[in-house]
Amino acid sequence: MRTSASSMENANANTSSSSVSKYDFDYLVIGGGSGGVRTSRIAASHGAKVALVELSQKHGPPSYTAIGGTCVNVGCVPKKLYVLASRFQNTFKDLHIS
């Protein structure tokens, strides 16, 4: 299939001559994990209108949409907090706090 140069020029003129975008957002991010949130923030800091799409997942009561992904909400970060909190038991014993 051959396309003439004039039809290509017309197509380019039609798309580039309009200064109003037909989209509501400049940047669409699928997934609100660590990478998705980071890339959204960087794009927004450069002036882009960003939309972030995330599934509503039940990570415990109450049910909420968990921006940040598995690691932040139910994985690595909560595990680290539990480990840190478990260390306070000895500190409280040393301070005679029960």
N, CA, C and O atoms as CSV, one atom per row, in Angstrom:
chain,resi,resn,atom,element,x,y,z
A,1,MET,N,N,0.851,-1.187,0.000
A,1,MET,CA,C,0.000,0.000,0.000
A,1,MET,C,C,0.883,1.232,0.000
A,1,MET,O,O,1.744,1.392,0.866
A,2,ARG,N,N,0.669,2.089,-0.962
A,2,ARG,CA,C,1.451,3.317,-1.068
A,2,ARG,C,C,0.629,4.490,-0.575
A,2,ARG,O,O,-0.577,4.576,-0.811
A,3,THR,N,N,1.305,5.385,0.108
A,3,THR,CA,C,0.658,6.596,0.593
A,3,THR,C,C,1.347,7.775,-0.062
A,3,THR,O,O,2.575,7.871,-0.060
A,4,SER,N,N,0.566,8.654,-0.613
A,4,SER,CA,C,1.166,9.800,-1.286
A,4,SER,C,C,1.694,10.801,-0.267
A,4,SER,O,O,1.219,10.866,0.867
A,5,ALA,N,N,2.676,11.571,-0.689
A,5,ALA,CA,C,3.288,12.560,0.194
A,5,ALA,C,C,2.274,13.617,0.609
A,5,ALA,O,O,2.323,14.104,1.738
A,6,SER,N,N,1.352,13.983,-0.285
A,6,SER,CA,C,0.380,15.016,0.068
A,6,SER,C,C,-0.600,14.529,1.132
A,6,SER,O,O,-1.004,15.305,1.999
A,7,SER,N,N,-0.989,13.250,1.077
A,7,SER,CA,C,-1.907,12.756,2.107
A,7,SER,C,C,-1.205,12.675,3.459
A,7,SER,O,O,-1.835,12.899,4.493
A,8,MET,N,N,0.092,12.357,3.470
A,8,MET,CA,C,0.853,12.331,4.717
A,8,MET,C,C,0.975,13.748,5.288
A,8,MET,O,O,0.851,13.946,6.496
A,9,GLU,N,N,1.216,14.716,4.426
A,9,GLU,CA,C,1.318,16.108,4.885
A,9,GLU,C,C,-0.006,16.572,5.470
A,9,GLU,O,O,-0.019,17.261,6.490
A,10,ASN,N,N,-1.116,16.210,4.848
A,10,ASN,CA,C,-2.435,16.579,5.367
A,10,ASN,C,C,-2.692,15.938,6.724
A,10,ASN,O,O,-3.237,16.583,7.621
A,11,ALA,N,N,-2.309,14.687,6.881
A,11,ALA,CA,C,-2.504,13.995,8.157
A,11,ALA,C,C,-1.677,14.658,9.248
A,11,ALA,O,O,-2.163,14.861,10.360
A,12,ASN,N,N,-0.427,14.999,8.935
A,12,ASN,CA,C,0.436,15.671,9.914
A,12,ASN,C,C,-0.088,17.058,10.257
A,12,ASN,O,O,-0.032,17.472,11.415
A,13,ALA,N,N,-0.595,17.774,9.268
A,13,ALA,CA,C,-1.128,19.112,9.511
A,13,ALA,C,C,-2.359,19.042,10.403
A,13,ALA,O,O,-2.546,19.895,11.270
A,14,ASN,N,N,-3.194,18.038,10.197
A,14,ASN,CA,C,-4.397,17.909,11.007
A,14,ASN,C,C,-4.074,17.601,12.463
A,14,ASN,O,O,-4.758,18.092,13.360
A,15,THR,N,N,-3.062,16.811,12.709
A,15,THR,CA,C,-2.757,16.445,14.091
A,15,THR,C,C,-1.942,17.507,14.804
A,15,THR,O,O,-2.099,17.685,16.012
A,16,SER,N,N,-1.081,18.217,14.098
A,16,SER,CA,C,-0.214,19.181,14.777
A,16,SER,C,C,-0.798,20.589,14.828
A,16,SER,O,O,-0.328,21.413,15.613
A,17,SER,N,N,-1.805,20.886,14.016
A,17,SER,CA,C,-2.334,22.241,14.006
A,17,SER,C,C,-3.244,22.525,15.197
A,17,SER,O,O,-3.437,23.682,15.569
A,18,SER,N,N,-3.791,21.499,15.783
A,18,SER,CA,C,-4.692,21.692,16.910
A,18,SER,C,C,-3.895,21.886,18.190
A,18,SER,O,O,-3.093,21.027,18.556
A,19,SER,N,N,-4.104,23.004,18.873
A,19,SER,CA,C,-3.377,23.254,20.124
A,19,SER,C,C,-4.116,22.676,21.324
A,19,SER,O,O,-3.556,22.604,22.418
A,20,VAL,N,N,-5.359,22.267,21.135
A,20,VAL,CA,C,-6.142,21.684,22.220
A,20,VAL,C,C,-6.055,20.168,22.114
A,20,VAL,O,O,-6.346,19.583,21.071
A,21,SER,N,N,-5.646,19.542,23.217
A,21,SER,CA,C,-5.516,18.094,23.222
A,21,SER,C,C,-6.887,17.442,23.307
A,21,SER,O,O,-7.803,17.978,23.932
A,22,LYS,N,N,-7.021,16.290,22.680
A,22,LYS,CA,C,-8.283,15.561,22.784
A,22,LYS,C,C,-8.287,14.635,23.986
A,22,LYS,O,O,-9.257,13.911,24.206
A,23,TYR,N,N,-7.212,14.648,24.771
A,23,TYR,CA,C,-7.111,13.815,25.962
A,23,TYR,C,C,-7.141,14.682,27.221
A,23,TYR,O,O,-6.717,15.838,27.199
A,24,ASP,N,N,-7.647,14.109,28.325
A,24,ASP,CA,C,-7.707,14.842,29.584
A,24,ASP,C,C,-6.377,14.823,30.328
A,24,ASP,O,O,-6.129,15.673,31.184
A,25,PHE,N,N,-5.525,13.859,30.007
A,25,PHE,CA,C,-4.256,13.709,30.711
A,25,PHE,C,C,-3.108,13.606,29.727
A,25,PHE,O,O,-3.274,13.148,28.596
A,26,ASP,N,N,-1.944,14.038,30.175
A,26,ASP,CA,C,-0.741,13.935,29.360
A,26,ASP,C,C,-0.038,12.598,29.577
A,26,ASP,O,O,0.684,12.119,28.702
A,27,TYR,N,N,-0.252,12.002,30.745
A,27,TYR,CA,C,0.522,10.821,31.134
A,27,TYR,C,C,-0.367,9.886,31.931
A,27,TYR,O,O,-0.970,10.295,32.924
A,28,LEU,N,N,-0.454,8.639,31.506
A,28,LEU,CA,C,-1.272,7.640,32.183
A,28,LEU,C,C,-0.357,6.577,32.776
A,28,LEU,O,O,0.460,5.985,32.072
A,29,VAL,N,N,-0.502,6.342,34.077
A,29,VAL,CA,C,0.301,5.337,34.769
A,29,VAL,C,C,-0.629,4.216,35.219
A,29,VAL,O,O,-1.650,4.464,35.860
A,30,ILE,N,N,-0.270,2.991,34.882
A,30,ILE,CA,C,-1.058,1.834,35.293
A,30,ILE,C,C,-0.314,1.156,36.432
A,30,ILE,O,O,0.759,0.588,36.232
A,31,GLY,N,N,-0.882,1.217,37.614
A,31,GLY,CA,C,-0.281,0.592,38.785
A,31,GLY,C,C,0.306,1.620,39.736
A,31,GLY,O,O,1.154,2.428,39.357
A,32,GLY,N,N,-0.159,1.576,40.971
A,32,GLY,CA,C,0.281,2.535,41.981
A,32,GLY,C,C,1.345,1.985,42.898
A,32,GLY,O,O,1.405,2.354,44.071
A,33,GLY,N,N,2.187,1.108,42.382
A,33,GLY,CA,C,3.306,0.611,43.175
A,33,GLY,C,C,4.382,1.675,43.291
A,33,GLY,O,O,4.184,2.821,42.885
A,34,SER,N,N,5.500,1.295,43.837
A,34,SER,CA,C,6.593,2.251,44.050
A,34,SER,C,C,7.007,2.931,42.758
A,34,SER,O,O,7.188,4.148,42.731
A,35,GLY,N,N,7.158,2.167,41.691
A,35,GLY,CA,C,7.559,2.734,40.404
A,35,GLY,C,C,6.505,3.631,39.797
A,35,GLY,O,O,6.819,4.689,39.251
A,36,GLY,N,N,5.242,3.208,39.893
A,36,GLY,CA,C,4.154,4.006,39.330
A,36,GLY,C,C,3.983,5.339,40.029
A,36,GLY,O,O,3.766,6.365,39.383
A,37,VAL,N,N,4.082,5.323,41.355
A,37,VAL,CA,C,3.957,6.566,42.114
A,37,VAL,C,C,5.137,7.485,41.803
A,37,VAL,O,O,4.961,8.694,41.645
A,38,ARG,N,N,6.325,6.918,41.716
A,38,ARG,CA,C,7.527,7.721,41.439
A,38,ARG,C,C,7.456,8.369,40.062
A,38,ARG,O,O,7.697,9.569,39.929
A,39,THR,N,N,7.128,7.590,39.042
A,39,THR,CA,C,7.072,8.149,37.697
A,39,THR,C,C,5.955,9.186,37.577
A,39,THR,O,O,6.087,10.153,36.828
A,40,SER,N,N,4.858,8.989,38.312
A,40,SER,CA,C,3.774,9.977,38.316
A,40,SER,C,C,4.239,11.303,38.896
A,40,SER,O,O,3.956,12.369,38.348
A,41,ARG,N,N,4.953,11.227,40.005
A,41,ARG,CA,C,5.447,12.456,40.647
A,41,ARG,C,C,6.445,13.194,39.771
A,41,ARG,O,O,6.419,14.422,39.683
A,42,ILE,N,N,7.325,12.437,39.125
A,42,ILE,CA,C,8.319,13.079,38.256
A,42,ILE,C,C,7.628,13.756,37.080
A,42,ILE,O,O,7.936,14.901,36.749
A,43,ALA,N,N,6.690,13.046,36.445
A,43,ALA,CA,C,5.970,13.634,35.309
A,43,ALA,C,C,5.204,14.884,35.740
A,43,ALA,O,O,5.222,15.896,35.039
A,44,ALA,N,N,4.535,14.816,36.886
A,44,ALA,CA,C,3.773,15.967,37.379
A,44,ALA,C,C,4.698,17.139,37.704
A,44,ALA,O,O,4.323,18.294,37.501
A,45,SER,N,N,5.886,16.860,38.199
A,45,SER,CA,C,6.823,17.947,38.523
A,45,SER,C,C,7.301,18.677,37.270
A,45,SER,O,O,7.778,19.809,37.343
A,46,HIS,N,N,7.167,18.012,36.115
A,46,HIS,CA,C,7.516,18.643,34.844
A,46,HIS,C,C,6.306,19.259,34.168
A,46,HIS,O,O,6.386,19.690,33.018
A,47,GLY,N,N,5.179,19.303,34.878
A,47,GLY,CA,C,4.000,19.982,34.370
A,47,GLY,C,C,2.981,19.100,33.670
A,47,GLY,O,O,1.993,19.615,33.147
A,48,ALA,N,N,3.181,17.812,33.642
A,48,ALA,CA,C,2.232,16.921,32.977
A,48,ALA,C,C,0.997,16.710,33.849
A,48,ALA,O,O,1.084,16.656,35.075
A,49,LYS,N,N,-0.156,16.592,33.189
A,49,LYS,CA,C,-1.384,16.200,33.892
A,49,LYS,C,C,-1.391,14.680,33.926
A,49,LYS,O,O,-1.461,14.029,32.884
A,50,VAL,N,N,-1.317,14.114,35.132
A,50,VAL,CA,C,-1.099,12.677,35.298
A,50,VAL,C,C,-2.346,11.998,35.844
A,50,VAL,O,O,-3.018,12.525,36.731
A,51,ALA,N,N,-2.646,10.820,35.303
A,51,ALA,CA,C,-3.689,9.945,35.848
A,51,ALA,C,C,-3.016,8.647,36.255
A,51,ALA,O,O,-2.224,8.082,35.501
A,52,LEU,N,N,-3.337,8.180,37.451
A,52,LEU,CA,C,-2.801,6.922,37.947
A,52,LEU,C,C,-3.959,5.965,38.157
A,52,LEU,O,O,-4.915,6.294,38.860
A,53,VAL,N,N,-3.887,4.778,37.555
A,53,VAL,CA,C,-4.952,3.791,37.630
A,53,VAL,C,C,-4.489,2.657,38.530
A,53,VAL,O,O,-3.419,2.085,38.323
A,54,GLU,N,N,-5.304,2.336,39.535
A,54,GLU,CA,C,-4.954,1.276,40.483
A,54,GLU,C,C,-6.207,0.488,40.822
A,54,GLU,O,O,-7.298,1.047,40.935
A,55,LEU,N,N,-6.038,-0.806,40.981
A,55,LEU,CA,C,-7.151,-1.648,41.410
A,55,LEU,C,C,-7.509,-1.352,42.857
A,55,LEU,O,O,-6.646,-0.990,43.656
A,56,SER,N,N,-8.762,-1.503,43.184
A,56,SER,CA,C,-9.173,-1.417,44.574
A,56,SER,C,C,-8.987,-2.803,45.169
A,56,SER,O,O,-9.675,-3.751,44.790
A,57,GLN,N,N,-8.052,-2.910,46.105
A,57,GLN,CA,C,-7.749,-4.205,46.707
A,57,GLN,C,C,-8.033,-4.155,48.188
A,57,GLN,O,O,-7.861,-3.122,48.836
A,58,LYS,N,N,-8.467,-5.277,48.716
A,58,LYS,CA,C,-8.743,-5.345,50.149
A,58,LYS,C,C,-7.473,-5.770,50.871
A,58,LYS,O,O,-7.082,-6.937,50.826
A,59,HIS,N,N,-6.844,-4.826,51.526
A,59,HIS,CA,C,-5.646,-5.096,52.305
A,59,HIS,C,C,-5.989,-5.133,53.788
A,59,HIS,O,O,-5.149,-4.814,54.630
A,60,GLY,N,N,-7.193,-5.511,54.103
A,60,GLY,CA,C,-7.638,-5.546,55.493
A,60,GLY,C,C,-8.709,-4.509,55.730
A,60,GLY,O,O,-8.947,-3.640,54.891
A,61,PRO,N,N,-9.358,-4.604,56.882
A,61,PRO,CA,C,-10.440,-3.657,57.161
A,61,PRO,C,C,-9.884,-2.285,57.501
A,61,PRO,O,O,-8.844,-2.230,58.157
A,62,PRO,N,N,-10.476,-1.205,57.120
A,62,PRO,CA,C,-11.539,-1.133,56.119
A,62,PRO,C,C,-10.946,-1.310,54.727
A,62,PRO,O,O,-9.743,-1.129,54.540
A,63,SER,N,N,-11.768,-1.658,53.760
A,63,SER,CA,C,-11.306,-1.835,52.391
A,63,SER,C,C,-10.994,-0.461,51.798
A,63,SER,O,O,-11.803,0.462,51.891
A,64,TYR,N,N,-9.844,-0.337,51.204
A,64,TYR,CA,C,-9.450,0.933,50.603
A,64,TYR,C,C,-8.542,0.657,49.409
A,64,TYR,O,O,-8.006,-0.442,49.266
A,65,THR,N,N,-8.377,1.650,48.565
A,65,THR,CA,C,-7.463,1.526,47.446
A,65,THR,C,C,-6.064,1.774,47.965
A,65,THR,O,O,-5.791,2.807,48.576
A,66,ALA,N,N,-5.193,0.837,47.722
A,66,ALA,CA,C,-3.853,0.887,48.297
A,66,ALA,C,C,-2.852,1.431,47.291
A,66,ALA,O,O,-2.280,0.676,46.505
A,67,ILE,N,N,-2.641,2.733,47.318
A,67,ILE,CA,C,-1.598,3.326,46.497
A,67,ILE,C,C,-0.272,3.024,47.185
A,67,ILE,O,O,-0.139,3.217,48.394
A,68,GLY,N,N,0.677,2.565,46.443
A,68,GLY,CA,C,1.973,2.218,47.003
A,68,GLY,C,C,2.336,0.784,46.723
A,68,GLY,O,O,3.501,0.406,46.851
A,69,GLY,N,N,1.371,-0.022,46.346
A,69,GLY,CA,C,1.644,-1.400,45.979
A,69,GLY,C,C,1.748,-2.344,47.161
A,69,GLY,O,O,1.551,-1.957,48.313
A,70,THR,N,N,2.061,-3.577,46.850
A,70,THR,CA,C,2.128,-4.629,47.860
A,70,THR,C,C,3.214,-4.364,48.884
A,70,THR,O,O,2.981,-4.526,50.082
A,71,CYS,N,N,4.385,-3.965,48.444
A,71,CYS,CA,C,5.511,-3.780,49.367
A,71,CYS,C,C,5.177,-2.765,50.459
A,71,CYS,O,O,5.415,-3.018,51.639
A,72,VAL,N,N,4.642,-1.653,50.075
A,72,VAL,CA,C,4.357,-0.585,51.028
A,72,VAL,C,C,3.208,-0.940,51.966
A,72,VAL,O,O,3.255,-0.609,53.151
A,73,ASN,N,N,2.183,-1.605,51.453
A,73,ASN,CA,C,0.971,-1.822,52.234
A,73,ASN,C,C,0.915,-3.131,53.012
A,73,ASN,O,O,0.413,-3.149,54.136
A,74,VAL,N,N,1.408,-4.207,52.455
A,74,VAL,CA,C,1.296,-5.493,53.146
A,74,VAL,C,C,2.582,-6.314,53.099
A,74,VAL,O,O,2.608,-7.444,53.587
A,75,GLY,N,N,3.627,-5.773,52.531
A,75,GLY,CA,C,4.850,-6.547,52.359
A,75,GLY,C,C,6.005,-6.025,53.187
A,75,GLY,O,O,5.996,-6.096,54.416
A,76,CYS,N,N,6.986,-5.507,52.500
A,76,CYS,CA,C,8.269,-5.127,53.104
A,76,CYS,C,C,8.144,-4.104,54.232
A,76,CYS,O,O,8.687,-4.312,55.317
A,77,VAL,N,N,7.452,-3.028,53.991
A,77,VAL,CA,C,7.398,-1.947,54.980
A,77,VAL,C,C,6.696,-2.383,56.264
A,77,VAL,O,O,7.253,-2.165,57.341
A,78,PRO,N,N,5.494,-2.993,56.215
A,78,PRO,CA,C,4.885,-3.451,57.472
A,78,PRO,C,C,5.762,-4.466,58.205
A,78,PRO,O,O,5.837,-4.447,59.434
A,79,LYS,N,N,6.428,-5.357,57.456
A,79,LYS,CA,C,7.313,-6.339,58.086
A,79,LYS,C,C,8.431,-5.628,58.854
A,79,LYS,O,O,8.753,-6.010,59.979
A,80,LYS,N,N,9.013,-4.605,58.252
A,80,LYS,CA,C,10.094,-3.860,58.911
A,80,LYS,C,C,9.583,-3.154,60.163
A,80,LYS,O,O,10.288,-3.079,61.169
A,81,LEU,N,N,8.364,-2.641,60.101
A,81,LEU,CA,C,7.797,-1.986,61.282
A,81,LEU,C,C,7.567,-2.970,62.419
A,81,LEU,O,O,7.811,-2.654,63.584
A,82,TYR,N,N,7.091,-4.178,62.074
A,82,TYR,CA,C,6.899,-5.203,63.112
A,82,TYR,C,C,8.228,-5.619,63.731
A,82,TYR,O,O,8.315,-5.793,64.946
A,83,VAL,N,N,9.249,-5.777,62.920
A,83,VAL,CA,C,10.573,-6.141,63.442
A,83,VAL,C,C,11.091,-5.041,64.352
A,83,VAL,O,O,11.612,-5.324,65.430
A,84,LEU,N,N,10.953,-3.794,63.932
A,84,LEU,CA,C,11.396,-2.671,64.755
A,84,LEU,C,C,10.620,-2.619,66.073
A,84,LEU,O,O,11.207,-2.411,67.135
A,85,ALA,N,N,9.308,-2.807,66.000
A,85,ALA,CA,C,8.481,-2.762,67.205
A,85,ALA,C,C,8.835,-3.899,68.161
A,85,ALA,O,O,8.761,-3.730,69.378
A,86,SER,N,N,9.217,-5.054,67.619
A,86,SER,CA,C,9.560,-6.192,68.490
A,86,SER,C,C,10.809,-5.908,69.315
A,86,SER,O,O,10.993,-6.512,70.371
A,87,ARG,N,N,11.651,-5.025,68.867
A,87,ARG,CA,C,12.873,-4.680,69.601
A,87,ARG,C,C,12.593,-3.820,70.829
A,87,ARG,O,O,13.423,-3.740,71.734
A,88,PHE,N,N,11.430,-3.178,70.863
A,88,PHE,CA,C,11.102,-2.318,72.011
A,88,PHE,C,C,10.794,-3.117,73.271
A,88,PHE,O,O,10.848,-2.568,74.372
A,89,GLN,N,N,10.474,-4.394,73.134
A,89,GLN,CA,C,10.166,-5.220,74.300
A,89,GLN,C,C,11.334,-5.215,75.286
A,89,GLN,O,O,11.132,-5.019,76.484
A,90,ASN,N,N,12.537,-5.425,74.797
A,90,ASN,CA,C,13.706,-5.416,75.670
A,90,ASN,C,C,13.974,-4.027,76.249
A,90,ASN,O,O,14.387,-3.897,77.401
A,91,THR,N,N,13.741,-3.003,75.452
A,91,THR,CA,C,13.931,-1.626,75.946
A,91,THR,C,C,12.979,-1.329,77.074
A,91,THR,O,O,13.376,-0.725,78.070
A,92,PHE,N,N,11.724,-1.740,76.948
A,92,PHE,CA,C,10.745,-1.515,78.003
A,92,PHE,C,C,11.100,-2.301,79.263
A,92,PHE,O,O,10.906,-1.815,80.378
A,93,LYS,N,N,11.617,-3.509,79.085
A,93,LYS,CA,C,12.040,-4.300,80.246
A,93,LYS,C,C,13.189,-3.607,80.968
A,93,LYS,O,O,13.209,-3.554,82.198
A,94,ASP,N,N,14.143,-3.078,80.213
A,94,ASP,CA,C,15.294,-2.392,80.792
A,94,ASP,C,C,14.876,-1.136,81.543
A,94,ASP,O,O,15.511,-0.753,82.527
A,95,LEU,N,N,13.796,-0.490,81.073
A,95,LEU,CA,C,13.303,0.730,81.729
A,95,LEU,C,C,12.296,0.419,82.807
A,95,LEU,O,O,11.765,1.330,83.442
A,96,HIS,N,N,12.026,-0.850,83.024
A,96,HIS,CA,C,11.043,-1.302,84.026
A,96,HIS,C,C,9.649,-0.760,83.734
A,96,HIS,O,O,8.907,-0.384,84.642
A,97,ILE,N,N,9.315,-0.728,82.459
A,97,ILE,CA,C,7.971,-0.325,82.031
A,97,ILE,C,C,7.257,-1.601,81.590
A,97,ILE,O,O,7.756,-2.345,80.747
A,98,SER,N,N,6.100,-1.837,82.164
A,98,SER,CA,C,5.387,-3.055,81.757
A,98,SER,C,C,4.089,-2.734,81.078
A,98,SER,O,O,3.364,-3.642,80.672
